Amino acid sequence: MEETLGIVPIHWFGFGYAALVATGGIIGYAKAGSVPSLAAGLLFGGLAGLGAYQLSQDPRNVWVFLATSGTLAGIMGIRFYNSGKFMPAGLIAGASLLMVAKLGVNMLTRHQS
């Protein structure tokens, strides 16, 4: 059974999320010369990409993607709370929360059916 969000499989949203995270790290480096932003963006973007790939192979294999998006939701949520700046912390925190919520809904609905 294909896990979907409407008619689009959830792993495609995962690949988009991974690209958003990696791009954010690259932009942080390009604008501010922040090597930690580049490293974190590429690390978490790569992990999210791996998680999305695992979802594409087996929709029950959510753990890498869930851990990555959950960790980013927490870290970037705290940064957003402390700074009040939407970019980049609020954007990544919001996208991460959406991914965690969608994965949770998929897991709950799969177990009920």
DOMARKE-794036 format. One record per residue (C-alpha): residue in three letters; y, z, x. Coordinates in steps of 0.25 Angstrom, whole numbers, plus 5000, padded with zeros to 4 digits. Each point is the difference from the previous one (the first is absolute). Last residue first. Layout:
% DOMARKE-794036
  code     y     z     x
   Ala     Y     Z     X
...
This chain:
% DOMARKE-794036
  code     y     z     x
   Ser  5000  5036  4973
   Gln  5006  5014  5003
   His  4997  4999  5015
   Arg  5007  4987  5001
   Thr  5012  5005  4992
   Leu  5002  5012  5009
   Met  4999  4992  5013
   Asn  5009  4989  4995
   Val  5010  5010  4996
   Gly  5000  5007  5013
   Leu  5001  4987  5008
   Lys  5012  4997  4991
   Ala  5007  5013  5002
   Val  4998  5000  5015
   Met  5006  4986  5001
   Leu  5012  5004  4991
   Leu  5002  5012  5009
   Ser  5000  4992  5012
   Ala  5010  4990  4995
   Gly  5009  5011  4996
   Ala  4999  5007  5014
   Ile  5002  4987  5007
   Leu  5013  4997  4992
   Gly  5005  5014  5001
   Ala  4998  5001  5015
   Pro  5006  4986  5004
   Met  5010  4999  4994
   Phe  5002  5010  4988
   Lys  5008  5010  5008
   Gly  5000  5014  4994
   Ser  4998  5005  5014
   Asn  4991  5012  4998
   Tyr  4993  4995  4987
   Phe  4998  4986  5006
   Arg  4994  5006  5012
   Ile  4991  5009  4992
   Gly  4996  4988  4992
   Met  4998  4992  5012
   Ile  4990  5010  5006
   Gly  4993  5003  4987
   Ala  4999  4985  4994
   Leu  4996  4995  5014
   Thr  4988  5010  5000
   Gly  4996  4996  4986
   Ser  5001  4985  5004
   Thr  4991  5002  5012
   Ala  4990  5009  4994
   Leu  4999  4992  4988
   Phe  4998  4987  5008
   Val  4990  5006  5009
   Trp  4992  5007  4988
   Val  5000  4988  4990
   Asn  4986  4994  5002
   Arg  4996  4999  4985
   Pro  5006  4986  4999
   Asp  4991  4995  5011
   Gln  5003  4988  5009
   Ser  5015  4999  4995
   Leu  5002  5015  5000
   Gln  4995  5000  5014
   Tyr  5011  4989  5003
   Ala  5010  5008  4993
   Gly  4996  5013  5009
   Leu  5001  4991  5012
   Gly  5014  4995  4996
   Ala  5004  5015  4997
   Leu  4995  5004  5014
   Gly  5008  4988  5007
   Gly  5013  5004  4992
   Phe  4998  5014  5004
   Leu  4999  4997  5015
   Leu  5010  4989  5000
   Gly  5010  5008  4992
   Ala  4998  5012  5009
   Ala  5001  4993  5013
   Leu  5012  4992  4996
   Ser  5007  5012  4994
   Pro  4997  5008  5012
   Val  5005  4989  5009
   Ser  5014  5001  4993
   Gly  5009  4989  5006
   Ala  5009  5003  4988
   Lys  5001  4986  4992
   Ala  4988  4993  5007
   Tyr  4991  5012  5001
   Gly  5002  5005  4985
   Ile  4998  4985  4996
   Ile  4987  5000  5007
   Gly  4996  5013  4994
   Gly  5004  4996  4986
   Thr  4992  4987  5002
   Ala  4988  5008  5002
   Val  5001  5008  4988
   Leu  5004  4988  4991
   Ala  4988  4992  5006
   Ala  4991  5011  4996
   Tyr  5005  5001  4986
   Gly  4998  4985  4998
   Phe  4986  5001  5005
   Gly  4998  5012  4991
   Phe  5006  4992  4988
   Trp  4989  4989  5003
   His  4990  5011  5001
   Ile  5003  5004  4985
   Pro  4994  4987  4995
   Val  5011  4992  4992
   Ile  4997  4998  4985
   Gly  5006  5013  4995
   Leu  4998  5009  5011
   Thr  4986  4997  5004
   Glu  4987  5006  5005
   Glu  4989  4989  5000
   Met  4987  5004  4994
